[in-house]
Amino acid sequence: MPVTPPMPTEITFAIIETEMTPTNDFASTYLFGKPTSSSFRLTVSFDDGSEITTYAGMDTVLYNISDNTLGCGTVNKDEDTVTVSEGAIACSQVCVDVKVQVGSLTFEATDCSDVVHLTEVRTSISVQGQDVMTLYRMPCNSSSFER
């Protein structure tokens, strides 16, 4: 009896974290907790309703940083992760393109995560609801802190 394998119909691709920050940005410190990397999920759906999600490291799957966000991040294919680059100060997003070859069929998808930066921290002092003094701002990407 011949067996007809199910045919792939579509792929879905998603970066898990919706916001990430560069590895050298103070937004990644424990006080603010923004991640510098994220896992992502690739699912191939078939015409019989089945799905496969175990494509990490496979040669038939290609991950790349999208052309419009080159220099903003790196992809680790073996671990299914994307990391925002240290120098991604001018980046507002990091996008990953995926191309999947299943038999003679090719599927493509893209997903993006916003890149956020800590630009300032303001501290003010008030007494009984009155603003008495405002402390001076310190640059967030310097190695000195206000004490």
Buried (B, 14 or more C-beta within 10 A) or exposed (E): EEEEEEEBEEBBBBBBBEEBBBBBBBBBEEEEEBBBBBBBEBBBBBEEEEEBEEBBEEEEBBBBBBEEBEEBBBBBBEEBBBBBBEEBEEBEBBBBBBBBBBEEEEBEBBBBBEBBBBEEBEEEEEEEEEEEEEEEEEEBEEEEEEE
